[in-house]
């Protein structure tokens, strides 16, 4: 499901028309007939972490959602990237907001292209510095799980499930890569 189409110019407020821009572009865009602004509708970035506990990283921190969509389901701490922040800064902010966790950011771990909703999900590995959490208002509960304890049928999003599966697979191998997955 795509986002609804743009209806009004973000510059002057005039109703836009979807057509080929006069600049030679080959894709229909939202073009303002009054001020001639061409509006590009681009994917949104969702950023988060795979926060792990212990020297061996056997436990992963999951958050039970207190918001829609997927209220009451488990997820990795993540959310929409804000203007003025890097992907890593956004992932750290979301982890702090949703889990109230103390952690050290590590490397980029997964890039999930969710084409049907126009989103790119980026997850970073993060080493927890404490097993004490102070979840924010978007989280019912923040809890550590081993791979065997994860409620796989209660995971909120496919991107989270794919990321967790790859984390535990890499952990067994003893080497972490960067994973790219396209979800139609």
VMD Tcl script that builds the backbone (N, CA, C; Angstrom):
set m [mol new atoms 552]
animate dup $m
set s [atomselect $m all]
$s set {name element resname resid chain x y z} {
  {N N UNK 1 A 0.841 -1.170 0.000}
  {CA C UNK 1 A 0.000 0.000 0.000}
  {C C UNK 1 A 0.891 1.240 0.000}
  {N N UNK 2 A 0.768 2.057 -1.021}
  {CA C UNK 2 A 1.560 3.275 -1.124}
  {C C UNK 2 A 0.917 4.400 -0.333}
  {N N UNK 3 A 1.712 5.407 -0.042}
  {CA C UNK 3 A 1.176 6.597 0.605}
  {C C UNK 3 A 0.207 7.284 -0.343}
  {N N UNK 4 A -0.757 8.027 0.192}
  {CA C UNK 4 A -1.683 8.739 -0.691}
  {C C UNK 4 A -0.932 9.758 -1.537}
  {N N UNK 5 A -1.410 10.002 -2.742}
  {CA C UNK 5 A -0.713 10.954 -3.606}
  {C C UNK 5 A -0.784 12.377 -3.041}
  {N N UNK 6 A 0.220 13.153 -3.384}
  {CA C UNK 6 A 0.274 14.556 -2.988}
  {C C UNK 6 A -0.860 15.303 -3.681}
  {N N UNK 7 A -1.573 16.148 -2.947}
  {CA C UNK 7 A -2.705 16.877 -3.533}
  {C C UNK 7 A -2.409 18.350 -3.763}
  {N N UNK 8 A -1.598 18.946 -2.890}
  {CA C UNK 8 A -1.338 20.380 -2.986}
  {C C UNK 8 A 0.155 20.673 -2.932}
  {N N UNK 9 A 0.533 21.727 -3.626}
  {CA C UNK 9 A 1.926 22.163 -3.675}
  {C C UNK 9 A 2.402 22.530 -2.275}
  {N N UNK 10 A 3.583 22.043 -1.909}
  {CA C UNK 10 A 4.159 22.351 -0.601}
  {C C UNK 10 A 4.713 23.775 -0.541}
  {N N UNK 11 A 4.838 24.419 -1.705}
  {CA C UNK 11 A 5.378 25.777 -1.759}
  {C C UNK 11 A 4.268 26.822 -1.707}
  {N N UNK 12 A 3.241 26.655 -2.578}
  {CA C UNK 12 A 2.219 27.707 -2.673}
  {C C UNK 12 A 0.799 27.241 -2.353}
  {N N UNK 13 A 0.584 25.936 -2.209}
  {CA C UNK 13 A -0.729 25.420 -1.824}
  {C C UNK 13 A -1.684 25.131 -2.964}
  {N N UNK 14 A -1.297 25.398 -4.196}
  {CA C UNK 14 A -2.148 25.128 -5.356}
  {C C UNK 14 A -2.272 23.617 -5.567}
  {N N UNK 15 A -3.432 23.171 -6.064}
  {CA C UNK 15 A -3.617 21.751 -6.382}
  {C C UNK 15 A -2.604 21.345 -7.453}
  {N N UNK 16 A -1.926 20.226 -7.239}
  {CA C UNK 16 A -0.923 19.751 -8.198}
  {C C UNK 16 A -1.578 18.874 -9.254}
  {N N UNK 17 A -0.866 18.709 -10.360}
  {CA C UNK 17 A -1.286 17.796 -11.422}
  {C C UNK 17 A -0.175 16.776 -11.610}
  {N N UNK 18 A -0.539 15.514 -11.774}
  {CA C UNK 18 A 0.458 14.481 -12.040}
  {C C UNK 18 A 0.667 14.417 -13.542}
  {N N UNK 19 A 1.896 14.742 -13.950}
  {CA C UNK 19 A 2.253 14.746 -15.369}
  {C C UNK 19 A 3.770 14.656 -15.491}
  {N N UNK 20 A 4.241 14.512 -16.725}
  {CA C UNK 20 A 5.681 14.540 -16.962}
  {C C UNK 20 A 6.164 15.979 -16.812}
  {N N UNK 21 A 7.180 16.213 -16.010}
  {CA C UNK 21 A 7.712 17.575 -15.883}
  {C C UNK 21 A 8.324 18.042 -17.209}
  {N N UNK 22 A 8.441 19.344 -17.363}
  {CA C UNK 22 A 8.988 19.922 -18.596}
  {C C UNK 22 A 10.498 19.762 -18.717}
  {N N UNK 23 A 11.152 19.229 -17.681}
  {CA C UNK 23 A 12.615 19.137 -17.685}
  {C C UNK 23 A 13.157 17.881 -18.358}
  {N N UNK 24 A 12.275 17.088 -18.976}
  {CA C UNK 24 A 12.721 15.879 -19.655}
  {C C UNK 24 A 12.637 14.623 -18.816}
  {N N UNK 25 A 12.147 14.737 -17.591}
  {CA C UNK 25 A 11.958 13.566 -16.721}
  {C C UNK 25 A 11.041 12.572 -17.429}
  {N N UNK 26 A 11.247 11.301 -17.198}
  {CA C UNK 26 A 10.436 10.269 -17.856}
  {C C UNK 26 A 9.407 9.646 -16.927}
  {N N UNK 27 A 9.271 10.190 -15.718}
  {CA C UNK 27 A 8.307 9.662 -14.760}
  {C C UNK 27 A 7.332 10.767 -14.367}
  {N N UNK 28 A 6.048 10.393 -14.280}
  {CA C UNK 28 A 5.060 11.373 -13.840}
  {C C UNK 28 A 5.359 11.816 -12.420}
  {N N UNK 29 A 5.251 13.109 -12.189}
  {CA C UNK 29 A 5.506 13.704 -10.884}
  {C C UNK 29 A 4.365 14.654 -10.548}
  {N N UNK 30 A 4.281 15.028 -9.280}
  {CA C UNK 30 A 3.325 16.053 -8.860}
  {C C UNK 30 A 3.928 17.403 -9.236}
  {N N UNK 31 A 3.291 18.098 -10.178}
  {CA C UNK 31 A 3.797 19.379 -10.671}
  {C C UNK 31 A 2.775 20.463 -10.353}
  {N N UNK 32 A 3.245 21.564 -9.806}
  {CA C UNK 32 A 2.363 22.686 -9.489}
  {C C UNK 32 A 2.170 23.538 -10.741}
  {N N UNK 33 A 0.919 23.733 -11.181}
  {CA C UNK 33 A 0.682 24.561 -12.362}
  {C C UNK 33 A 0.908 26.055 -12.093}
  {N N UNK 34 A 0.911 26.471 -10.825}
  {CA C UNK 34 A 1.078 27.893 -10.500}
  {C C UNK 34 A 2.548 28.288 -10.395}
  {N N UNK 35 A 3.310 27.590 -9.538}
  {CA C UNK 35 A 4.713 27.987 -9.324}
  {C C UNK 35 A 5.699 27.046 -10.016}
  {N N UNK 36 A 5.184 26.009 -10.665}
  {CA C UNK 36 A 5.974 25.058 -11.469}
  {C C UNK 36 A 6.940 24.197 -10.655}
  {N N UNK 37 A 6.717 24.111 -9.348}
  {CA C UNK 37 A 7.545 23.246 -8.512}
  {C C UNK 37 A 7.243 21.789 -8.837}
  {N N UNK 38 A 8.293 21.006 -9.012}
  {CA C UNK 38 A 8.156 19.565 -9.217}
  {C C UNK 38 A 8.398 18.904 -7.864}
  {N N UNK 39 A 7.436 18.120 -7.412}
  {CA C UNK 39 A 7.546 17.451 -6.110}
  {C C UNK 39 A 7.937 15.992 -6.326}
  {N N UNK 40 A 9.015 15.582 -5.683}
  {CA C UNK 40 A 9.489 14.207 -5.757}
  {C C UNK 40 A 9.034 13.491 -4.497}
  {N N UNK 41 A 8.379 12.375 -4.668}
  {CA C UNK 41 A 7.895 11.591 -3.534}
  {C C UNK 41 A 8.861 10.434 -3.333}
  {N N UNK 42 A 9.605 10.505 -2.238}
  {CA C UNK 42 A 10.695 9.571 -1.990}
  {C C UNK 42 A 10.390 8.661 -0.810}
  {N N UNK 43 A 11.083 7.526 -0.740}
  {CA C UNK 43 A 10.873 6.606 0.384}
  {C C UNK 43 A 11.244 7.247 1.721}
  {N N UNK 44 A 10.631 6.738 2.773}
  {CA C UNK 44 A 10.942 7.153 4.141}
  {C C UNK 44 A 11.924 6.161 4.752}
  {N N UNK 45 A 12.826 6.659 5.579}
  {CA C UNK 45 A 13.770 5.794 6.279}
  {C C UNK 45 A 13.250 5.460 7.670}
  {N N UNK 46 A 13.247 4.174 7.981}
  {CA C UNK 46 A 12.965 3.690 9.328}
  {C C UNK 46 A 14.302 3.195 9.869}
  {N N UNK 47 A 14.684 3.673 11.051}
  {CA C UNK 47 A 15.998 3.348 11.606}
  {C C UNK 47 A 15.847 2.751 12.998}
  {N N UNK 48 A 16.700 1.783 13.301}
  {CA C UNK 48 A 16.614 1.141 14.607}
  {C C UNK 48 A 17.861 0.344 14.918}
  {N N UNK 49 A 17.783 -0.394 16.016}
  {CA C UNK 49 A 18.930 -1.189 16.454}
  {C C UNK 49 A 18.525 -2.627 16.753}
  {N N UNK 50 A 19.548 -3.474 16.768}
  {CA C UNK 50 A 19.458 -4.833 17.292}
  {C C UNK 50 A 20.288 -4.791 18.579}
  {N N UNK 51 A 19.657 -4.420 19.710}
  {CA C UNK 51 A 20.402 -4.287 20.959}
  {C C UNK 51 A 20.601 -5.652 21.611}
  {N N UNK 52 A 21.858 -6.003 21.874}
  {CA C UNK 52 A 22.155 -7.325 22.425}
  {C C UNK 52 A 22.812 -7.196 23.792}
  {N N UNK 53 A 22.618 -8.240 24.607}
  {CA C UNK 53 A 23.133 -8.250 25.975}
  {C C UNK 53 A 24.060 -9.433 26.165}
  {N N UNK 54 A 25.122 -9.197 26.924}
  {CA C UNK 54 A 26.063 -10.257 27.263}
  {C C UNK 54 A 27.240 -10.285 26.317}
  {N N UNK 55 A 28.336 -10.859 26.806}
  {CA C UNK 55 A 29.547 -10.948 25.988}
  {C C UNK 55 A 29.314 -11.716 24.702}
  {N N UNK 56 A 28.452 -12.730 24.777}
  {CA C UNK 56 A 28.203 -13.555 23.596}
  {C C UNK 56 A 27.018 -13.059 22.773}
  {N N UNK 57 A 26.348 -11.992 23.215}
  {CA C UNK 57 A 25.214 -11.444 22.471}
  {C C UNK 57 A 24.060 -12.410 22.334}
  {N N UNK 58 A 23.876 -13.272 23.329}
  {CA C UNK 58 A 22.846 -14.314 23.247}
  {C C UNK 58 A 21.434 -13.777 23.438}
  {N N UNK 59 A 21.308 -12.601 24.037}
  {CA C UNK 59 A 19.980 -12.044 24.272}
  {C C UNK 59 A 19.799 -10.759 23.472}
  {N N UNK 60 A 18.588 -10.597 22.937}
  {CA C UNK 60 A 18.227 -9.415 22.157}
  {C C UNK 60 A 17.100 -8.689 22.878}
  {N N UNK 61 A 17.180 -7.369 22.881}
  {CA C UNK 61 A 16.143 -6.545 23.494}
  {C C UNK 61 A 15.014 -6.301 22.494}
  {N N UNK 62 A 13.799 -6.660 22.896}
  {CA C UNK 62 A 12.611 -6.372 22.090}
  {C C UNK 62 A 11.670 -5.483 22.888}
  {N N UNK 63 A 10.883 -4.706 22.165}
  {CA C UNK 63 A 9.912 -3.794 22.773}
  {C C UNK 63 A 8.508 -4.203 22.346}
  {N N UNK 64 A 7.593 -4.265 23.306}
  {CA C UNK 64 A 6.187 -4.554 23.012}
  {C C UNK 64 A 5.506 -3.220 22.714}
  {N N UNK 65 A 4.914 -3.121 21.516}
  {CA C UNK 65 A 4.376 -1.851 21.025}
  {C C UNK 65 A 3.140 -1.392 21.793}
  {N N UNK 66 A 3.120 -0.099 22.122}
  {CA C UNK 66 A 1.972 0.531 22.766}
  {C C UNK 66 A 1.284 1.498 21.806}
  {N N UNK 67 A 1.586 1.353 20.502}
  {CA C UNK 67 A 0.990 2.194 19.467}
  {C C UNK 67 A 0.614 1.330 18.275}
  {N N UNK 68 A -0.287 1.837 17.462}
  {CA C UNK 68 A -0.596 1.204 16.183}
  {C C UNK 68 A 0.429 1.697 15.169}
  {N N UNK 69 A 0.704 0.979 14.122}
  {CA C UNK 69 A 0.127 -0.335 13.844}
  {C C UNK 69 A 0.785 -1.429 14.688}
  {N N UNK 70 A 0.088 -2.506 14.799}
  {CA C UNK 70 A 0.544 -3.724 15.469}
  {C C UNK 70 A 0.715 -3.536 16.975}
  {N N UNK 71 A -0.266 -2.882 17.583}
  {CA C UNK 71 A -0.257 -2.701 19.031}
  {C C UNK 71 A -0.121 -4.063 19.714}
  {N N UNK 72 A 0.702 -4.152 20.753}
  {CA C UNK 72 A 0.870 -5.373 21.531}
  {C C UNK 72 A 1.816 -6.396 20.929}
  {N N UNK 73 A 2.353 -6.120 19.751}
  {CA C UNK 73 A 3.316 -7.027 19.116}
  {C C UNK 73 A 4.739 -6.589 19.476}
  {N N UNK 74 A 5.677 -7.510 19.324}
  {CA C UNK 74 A 7.076 -7.267 19.679}
  {C C UNK 74 A 7.865 -6.759 18.479}
  {N N UNK 75 A 8.798 -5.861 18.752}
  {CA C UNK 75 A 9.623 -5.293 17.690}
  {C C UNK 75 A 10.994 -4.905 18.236}
  {N N UNK 76 A 11.912 -4.691 17.342}
  {CA C UNK 76 A 13.170 -4.048 17.707}
  {C C UNK 76 A 12.892 -2.557 17.875}
  {N N UNK 77 A 13.647 -1.854 18.717}
  {CA C UNK 77 A 13.424 -0.416 18.835}
  {C C UNK 77 A 13.782 0.279 17.517}
  {N N UNK 78 A 12.800 0.958 16.937}
  {CA C UNK 78 A 12.991 1.604 15.634}
  {C C UNK 78 A 11.865 2.594 15.381}
  {N N UNK 79 A 12.108 3.484 14.437}
  {CA C UNK 79 A 11.088 4.444 14.045}
  {C C UNK 79 A 11.585 5.293 12.892}
  {N N UNK 80 A 10.783 6.271 12.515}
  {CA C UNK 80 A 11.124 7.110 11.375}
  {C C UNK 80 A 12.275 8.058 11.708}
  {N N UNK 81 A 13.191 8.147 10.770}
  {CA C UNK 81 A 14.324 9.055 10.870}
  {C C UNK 81 A 13.804 10.490 10.826}
  {N N UNK 82 A 14.404 11.359 11.617}
  {CA C UNK 82 A 14.033 12.776 11.654}
  {C C UNK 82 A 14.994 13.588 10.782}
  {N N UNK 83 A 14.525 14.736 10.328}
  {CA C UNK 83 A 15.392 15.655 9.597}
  {C C UNK 83 A 16.519 16.096 10.531}
  {N N UNK 84 A 17.708 16.280 9.974}
  {CA C UNK 84 A 18.833 16.779 10.747}
  {C C UNK 84 A 19.605 15.721 11.510}
  {N N UNK 85 A 19.289 14.443 11.297}
  {CA C UNK 85 A 20.050 13.396 11.979}
  {C C UNK 85 A 20.533 12.365 10.967}
  {N N UNK 86 A 21.634 11.707 11.300}
  {CA C UNK 86 A 22.132 10.618 10.472}
  {C C UNK 86 A 21.309 9.368 10.780}
  {N N UNK 87 A 21.481 8.325 9.975}
  {CA C UNK 87 A 20.755 7.083 10.252}
  {C C UNK 87 A 21.159 6.510 11.605}
  {N N UNK 88 A 22.443 6.570 11.936}
  {CA C UNK 88 A 22.900 6.050 13.235}
  {C C UNK 88 A 22.352 6.887 14.389}
  {N N UNK 89 A 22.322 8.202 14.234}
  {CA C UNK 89 A 21.758 9.064 15.281}
  {C C UNK 89 A 20.270 8.774 15.476}
  {N N UNK 90 A 19.555 8.582 14.374}
  {CA C UNK 90 A 18.129 8.266 14.463}
  {C C UNK 90 A 17.893 6.931 15.144}
  {N N UNK 91 A 18.710 5.935 14.796}
  {CA C UNK 91 A 18.580 4.615 15.419}
  {C C UNK 91 A 18.847 4.699 16.919}
  {N N UNK 92 A 19.851 5.481 17.298}
  {CA C UNK 92 A 20.164 5.655 18.722}
  {C C UNK 92 A 19.023 6.382 19.438}
  {N N UNK 93 A 18.481 7.425 18.818}
  {CA C UNK 93 A 17.376 8.172 19.425}
  {C C UNK 93 A 16.169 7.271 19.636}
  {N N UNK 94 A 15.814 6.494 18.615}
  {CA C UNK 94 A 14.656 5.601 18.719}
  {C C UNK 94 A 14.865 4.556 19.811}
  {N N UNK 95 A 16.076 4.038 19.938}
  {CA C UNK 95 A 16.367 3.039 20.969}
  {C C UNK 95 A 16.234 3.649 22.360}
  {N N UNK 96 A 16.693 4.875 22.500}
  {CA C UNK 96 A 16.546 5.572 23.775}
  {C C UNK 96 A 15.072 5.857 24.065}
  {N N UNK 97 A 14.332 6.372 23.074}
  {CA C UNK 97 A 12.920 6.721 23.271}
  {C C UNK 97 A 12.060 5.503 23.595}
  {N N UNK 98 A 12.274 4.414 22.877}
  {CA C UNK 98 A 11.389 3.259 23.011}
  {C C UNK 98 A 11.788 2.315 24.138}
  {N N UNK 99 A 13.082 2.192 24.407}
  {CA C UNK 99 A 13.527 1.217 25.408}
  {C C UNK 99 A 14.161 1.852 26.640}
  {N N UNK 100 A 14.611 3.086 26.521}
  {CA C UNK 100 A 15.324 3.700 27.633}
  {C C UNK 100 A 16.561 2.904 27.999}
  {N N UNK 101 A 17.224 2.379 26.970}
  {CA C UNK 101 A 18.379 1.499 27.176}
  {C C UNK 101 A 19.682 2.287 27.109}
  {N N UNK 102 A 20.678 1.816 27.849}
  {CA C UNK 102 A 22.038 2.331 27.739}
  {C C UNK 102 A 22.790 1.363 26.829}
  {N N UNK 103 A 23.442 1.898 25.808}
  {CA C UNK 103 A 24.051 1.020 24.803}
  {C C UNK 103 A 25.179 1.737 24.087}
  {N N UNK 104 A 25.961 0.928 23.373}
  {CA C UNK 104 A 27.028 1.437 22.519}
  {C C UNK 104 A 26.707 1.012 21.095}
  {N N UNK 105 A 26.633 1.983 20.200}
  {CA C UNK 105 A 26.326 1.679 18.799}
  {C C UNK 105 A 27.485 0.921 18.159}
  {N N UNK 106 A 27.128 -0.056 17.328}
  {CA C UNK 106 A 28.120 -0.785 16.554}
  {C C UNK 106 A 27.808 -0.548 15.082}
  {N N UNK 107 A 28.126 -1.466 14.213}
  {CA C UNK 107 A 27.990 -1.222 12.788}
  {C C UNK 107 A 26.606 -1.457 12.217}
  {N N UNK 108 A 26.427 -0.944 11.004}
  {CA C UNK 108 A 25.202 -1.192 10.246}
  {C C UNK 108 A 25.052 -2.691 10.050}
  {N N UNK 109 A 23.847 -3.201 10.241}
  {CA C UNK 109 A 23.630 -4.644 10.160}
  {C C UNK 109 A 22.696 -5.048 9.023}
  {N N UNK 110 A 21.565 -4.352 8.870}
  {CA C UNK 110 A 20.646 -4.757 7.806}
  {C C UNK 110 A 20.001 -3.553 7.140}
  {N N UNK 111 A 19.756 -3.731 5.842}
  {CA C UNK 111 A 19.048 -2.742 5.030}
  {C C UNK 111 A 17.894 -3.486 4.382}
  {N N UNK 112 A 16.682 -3.089 4.718}
  {CA C UNK 112 A 15.486 -3.753 4.206}
  {C C UNK 112 A 14.719 -2.776 3.321}
  {N N UNK 113 A 14.634 -3.076 2.028}
  {CA C UNK 113 A 13.882 -2.247 1.091}
  {C C UNK 113 A 12.446 -2.746 1.048}
  {N N UNK 114 A 11.524 -1.963 1.587}
  {CA C UNK 114 A 10.108 -2.344 1.624}
  {C C UNK 114 A 9.406 -1.519 0.545}
  {N N UNK 115 A 9.476 -2.015 -0.674}
  {CA C UNK 115 A 9.065 -1.259 -1.850}
  {C C UNK 115 A 7.583 -0.898 -1.825}
  {N N UNK 116 A 6.726 -1.811 -1.433}
  {CA C UNK 116 A 5.279 -1.574 -1.522}
  {C C UNK 116 A 4.789 -0.426 -0.653}
  {N N UNK 117 A 5.518 -0.093 0.412}
  {CA C UNK 117 A 5.116 1.035 1.262}
  {C C UNK 117 A 6.086 2.208 1.161}
  {N N UNK 118 A 7.067 2.109 0.265}
  {CA C UNK 118 A 8.001 3.214 0.075}
  {C C UNK 118 A 8.849 3.498 1.295}
  {N N UNK 119 A 9.440 2.440 1.872}
  {CA C UNK 119 A 10.279 2.608 3.058}
  {C C UNK 119 A 11.580 1.832 2.903}
  {N N UNK 120 A 12.616 2.323 3.564}
  {CA C UNK 120 A 13.881 1.618 3.696}
  {C C UNK 120 A 14.151 1.511 5.192}
  {N N UNK 121 A 14.306 0.275 5.691}
  {CA C UNK 121 A 14.557 0.037 7.114}
  {C C UNK 121 A 16.036 -0.282 7.294}
  {N N UNK 122 A 16.697 0.456 8.184}
  {CA C UNK 122 A 18.119 0.255 8.465}
  {C C UNK 122 A 18.287 -0.061 9.944}
  {N N UNK 123 A 18.918 -1.195 10.230}
  {CA C UNK 123 A 19.156 -1.603 11.617}
  {C C UNK 123 A 20.654 -1.686 11.890}
  {N N UNK 124 A 21.051 -1.149 13.034}
  {CA C UNK 124 A 22.432 -1.192 13.513}
  {C C UNK 124 A 22.524 -2.171 14.675}
  {N N UNK 125 A 23.667 -2.846 14.788}
  {CA C UNK 125 A 23.910 -3.636 15.990}
  {C C UNK 125 A 24.268 -2.677 17.117}
  {N N UNK 126 A 23.832 -3.006 18.326}
  {CA C UNK 126 A 24.129 -2.180 19.497}
  {C C UNK 126 A 24.394 -3.101 20.681}
  {N N UNK 127 A 25.444 -2.813 21.421}
  {CA C UNK 127 A 25.783 -3.588 22.617}
  {C C UNK 127 A 25.193 -2.884 23.828}
  {N N UNK 128 A 24.305 -3.570 24.537}
  {CA C UNK 128 A 23.718 -3.004 25.749}
  {C C UNK 128 A 24.775 -2.914 26.842}
  {N N UNK 129 A 24.756 -1.822 27.593}
  {CA C UNK 129 A 25.689 -1.611 28.695}
  {C C UNK 129 A 25.059 -1.951 30.034}
  {N N UNK 130 A 23.749 -2.161 30.015}
  {CA C UNK 130 A 23.006 -2.485 31.228}
  {C C UNK 130 A 21.779 -3.291 30.821}
  {N N UNK 131 A 21.303 -4.127 31.728}
  {CA C UNK 131 A 20.077 -4.896 31.475}
  {C C UNK 131 A 18.873 -4.225 32.135}
  {N N UNK 132 A 19.013 -2.956 32.474}
  {CA C UNK 132 A 17.900 -2.190 33.038}
  {C C UNK 132 A 17.384 -1.234 31.974}
  {N N UNK 133 A 16.054 -1.172 31.838}
  {CA C UNK 133 A 15.434 -0.371 30.788}
  {C C UNK 133 A 14.382 0.554 31.381}
  {N N UNK 134 A 14.142 1.643 30.692}
  {CA C UNK 134 A 13.133 2.610 31.097}
  {C C UNK 134 A 12.308 2.955 29.862}
  {N N UNK 135 A 11.373 2.059 29.473}
  {CA C UNK 135 A 10.637 2.247 28.226}
  {C C UNK 135 A 9.821 3.539 28.206}
  {N N UNK 136 A 9.738 4.134 27.007}
  {CA C UNK 136 A 8.941 5.337 26.804}
  {C C UNK 136 A 7.473 5.006 26.579}
  {N N UNK 137 A 6.686 6.031 26.260}
  {CA C UNK 137 A 5.231 5.877 26.132}
  {C C UNK 137 A 4.798 4.998 24.959}
  {N N UNK 138 A 5.667 4.782 23.964}
  {CA C UNK 138 A 5.313 3.943 22.818}
  {C C UNK 138 A 5.529 2.457 23.099}
  {N N UNK 139 A 6.043 2.128 24.278}
  {CA C UNK 139 A 6.406 0.751 24.609}
  {C C UNK 139 A 5.698 0.292 25.875}
  {N N UNK 140 A 5.021 -0.860 25.778}
  {CA C UNK 140 A 4.363 -1.464 26.942}
  {C C UNK 140 A 5.404 -2.108 27.848}
  {N N UNK 141 A 6.356 -2.798 27.211}
  {CA C UNK 141 A 7.364 -3.563 27.954}
  {C C UNK 141 A 8.612 -3.693 27.097}
  {N N UNK 142 A 9.782 -3.597 27.706}
  {CA C UNK 142 A 11.059 -3.854 27.044}
  {C C UNK 142 A 11.689 -5.033 27.764}
  {N N UNK 143 A 12.095 -6.055 26.969}
  {CA C UNK 143 A 12.547 -7.301 27.593}
  {C C UNK 143 A 13.611 -7.990 26.748}
  {N N UNK 144 A 14.508 -8.696 27.424}
  {CA C UNK 144 A 15.541 -9.476 26.747}
  {C C UNK 144 A 15.026 -10.872 26.428}
  {N N UNK 145 A 15.390 -11.360 25.238}
  {CA C UNK 145 A 15.001 -12.699 24.792}
  {C C UNK 145 A 16.215 -13.422 24.222}
  {N N UNK 146 A 16.324 -14.717 24.500}
  {CA C UNK 146 A 17.248 -15.562 23.744}
  {C C UNK 146 A 16.530 -15.923 22.450}
  {N N UNK 147 A 17.252 -16.502 21.511}
  {CA C UNK 147 A 16.627 -16.898 20.246}
  {C C UNK 147 A 15.455 -17.845 20.489}
  {N N UNK 148 A 15.615 -18.795 21.392}
  {CA C UNK 148 A 14.561 -19.785 21.665}
  {C C UNK 148 A 13.346 -19.163 22.347}
  {N N UNK 149 A 13.533 -18.065 23.053}
  {CA C UNK 149 A 12.436 -17.431 23.794}
  {C C UNK 149 A 11.627 -16.429 22.969}
  {N N UNK 150 A 12.159 -16.002 21.838}
  {CA C UNK 150 A 11.472 -14.969 21.046}
  {C C UNK 150 A 10.098 -15.472 20.615}
  {N N UNK 151 A 9.047 -14.680 20.838}
  {CA C UNK 151 A 7.702 -15.062 20.386}
  {C C UNK 151 A 7.559 -14.759 18.884}
  {N N UNK 152 A 8.119 -15.633 18.058}
  {CA C UNK 152 A 8.225 -15.390 16.616}
  {C C UNK 152 A 6.881 -15.080 15.963}
  {N N UNK 153 A 5.803 -15.675 16.459}
  {CA C UNK 153 A 4.484 -15.421 15.863}
  {C C UNK 153 A 3.880 -14.102 16.346}
  {N N UNK 154 A 4.570 -13.412 17.245}
  {CA C UNK 154 A 4.093 -12.120 17.746}
  {C C UNK 154 A 5.033 -10.975 17.365}
  {N N UNK 155 A 5.879 -11.197 16.348}
  {CA C UNK 155 A 6.772 -10.138 15.876}
  {C C UNK 155 A 5.965 -9.210 14.967}
  {N N UNK 156 A 6.102 -7.911 15.186}
  {CA C UNK 156 A 5.256 -6.913 14.532}
  {C C UNK 156 A 5.476 -6.789 13.027}
  {N N UNK 157 A 6.711 -6.870 12.562}
  {CA C UNK 157 A 6.997 -6.547 11.166}
  {C C UNK 157 A 7.941 -7.574 10.542}
  {N N UNK 158 A 7.760 -7.827 9.239}
  {CA C UNK 158 A 8.631 -8.758 8.509}
  {C C UNK 158 A 10.086 -8.303 8.564}
  {N N UNK 159 A 10.315 -6.998 8.486}
  {CA C UNK 159 A 11.694 -6.495 8.504}
  {C C UNK 159 A 12.393 -6.844 9.811}
  {N N UNK 160 A 11.652 -6.808 10.897}
  {CA C UNK 160 A 12.216 -7.154 12.206}
  {C C UNK 160 A 12.511 -8.647 12.264}
  {N N UNK 161 A 11.581 -9.457 11.773}
  {CA C UNK 161 A 11.787 -10.911 11.772}
  {C C UNK 161 A 13.013 -11.279 10.928}
  {N N UNK 162 A 13.110 -10.708 9.719}
  {CA C UNK 162 A 14.270 -10.980 8.856}
  {C C UNK 162 A 15.571 -10.557 9.537}
  {N N UNK 163 A 15.561 -9.396 10.168}
  {CA C UNK 163 A 16.764 -8.896 10.833}
  {C C UNK 163 A 17.163 -9.799 11.991}
  {N N UNK 164 A 16.194 -10.218 12.807}
  {CA C UNK 164 A 16.492 -11.120 13.926}
  {C C UNK 164 A 17.034 -12.460 13.429}
  {N N UNK 165 A 16.419 -13.018 12.390}
  {CA C UNK 165 A 16.893 -14.299 11.841}
  {C C UNK 165 A 18.341 -14.183 11.382}
  {N N UNK 166 A 18.668 -13.088 10.708}
  {CA C UNK 166 A 20.030 -12.900 10.226}
  {C C UNK 166 A 21.001 -12.652 11.381}
  {N N UNK 167 A 20.552 -11.945 12.404}
  {CA C UNK 167 A 21.420 -11.718 13.561}
  {C C UNK 167 A 21.817 -13.053 14.195}
  {N N UNK 168 A 20.830 -13.897 14.472}
  {CA C UNK 168 A 21.143 -15.162 15.143}
  {C C UNK 168 A 21.938 -16.099 14.239}
  {N N UNK 169 A 21.701 -16.054 12.936}
  {CA C UNK 169 A 22.494 -16.852 12.001}
  {C C UNK 169 A 23.954 -16.389 12.012}
  {N N UNK 170 A 24.172 -15.080 11.932}
  {CA C UNK 170 A 25.536 -14.544 11.977}
  {C C UNK 170 A 26.206 -14.838 13.316}
  {N N UNK 171 A 25.445 -14.753 14.390}
  {CA C UNK 171 A 25.987 -15.023 15.726}
  {C C UNK 171 A 26.513 -16.458 15.801}
  {N N UNK 172 A 25.747 -17.409 15.240}
  {CA C UNK 172 A 26.195 -18.809 15.240}
  {C C UNK 172 A 27.483 -18.973 14.429}
  {N N UNK 173 A 27.612 -18.202 13.341}
  {CA C UNK 173 A 28.811 -18.268 12.501}
  {C C UNK 173 A 30.000 -17.551 13.141}
  {N N UNK 174 A 29.717 -16.648 14.074}
  {CA C UNK 174 A 30.776 -15.889 14.723}
  {C C UNK 174 A 31.263 -14.706 13.915}
  {N N UNK 175 A 30.481 -14.285 12.920}
  {CA C UNK 175 A 30.875 -13.172 12.060}
  {C C UNK 175 A 29.627 -12.431 11.596}
  {N N UNK 176 A 29.657 -11.095 11.730}
  {CA C UNK 176 A 28.495 -10.294 11.362}
  {C C UNK 176 A 28.754 -9.546 10.064}
  {N N UNK 177 A 27.809 -9.669 9.142}
  {CA C UNK 177 A 27.896 -8.960 7.878}
  {C C UNK 177 A 26.862 -7.849 7.824}
  {N N UNK 178 A 26.732 -7.267 6.648}
  {CA C UNK 178 A 25.661 -6.306 6.384}
  {C C UNK 178 A 24.718 -6.989 5.409}
  {N N UNK 179 A 23.454 -7.052 5.763}
  {CA C UNK 179 A 22.468 -7.799 4.985}
  {C C UNK 179 A 21.505 -6.850 4.280}
  {N N UNK 180 A 21.289 -7.103 2.999}
  {CA C UNK 180 A 20.324 -6.333 2.221}
  {C C UNK 180 A 19.221 -7.272 1.775}
  {N N UNK 181 A 17.978 -6.886 2.044}
  {CA C UNK 181 A 16.825 -7.708 1.690}
  {C C UNK 181 A 15.802 -6.821 1.000}
  {N N UNK 182 A 15.253 -7.301 -0.108}
  {CA C UNK 182 A 14.169 -6.602 -0.800}
  {C C UNK 182 A 12.864 -7.301 -0.480}
  {N N UNK 183 A 11.931 -6.550 0.070}
  {CA C UNK 183 A 10.611 -7.082 0.399}
  {C C UNK 183 A 9.617 -6.378 -0.511}
  {N N UNK 184 A 9.001 -7.143 -1.395}
  {CA C UNK 184 A 8.095 -6.545 -2.394}
  {C C UNK 184 A 6.871 -5.931 -1.764}
}
mol reanalyze $m
mol bondsrecalc $m
mol representation Tube
mol addrep $m
